[in-house]
């Protein structure tokens, strides 16, 4: 547990990174963590995932996981949701699945293929 008074933008990114590093995800996945906003009681972050390749170093689709660190109590609470989903996961209680990222990217790719410009 982390005290709410110790959480700021920088330490929040480290907390999120420590959680993500524990997930069982293939090493081909790369991610970046962005600080989104701070309210009176929460800090919000986005972890953007992709699989860049030599032929496509900039992927056409990414998957996002949104983290919230609730600092309204003495101990900070951390939870996350996947892009376009409502289910709230708690690190340590929910087991993260790589398939969730693949499903998001597959859905985006199928939609992009169906849309013509």
CORQUI-V200134 format. One line per field, one symbol per residue. ss: DSSP state (a for helix, b for strand, c for the rest). A space follows every 50 residues. Layout:
ss: ???
This chain:
ss: ccbaaaccaaaaaaaaaaaaaccccccccbbbbbbbbbcccbbbbbbbbb ccccccccccccbbbbbbbbccccbcbbbbbbccccccbcbccbcccaaa aaaaaaaaaaaaaaccc
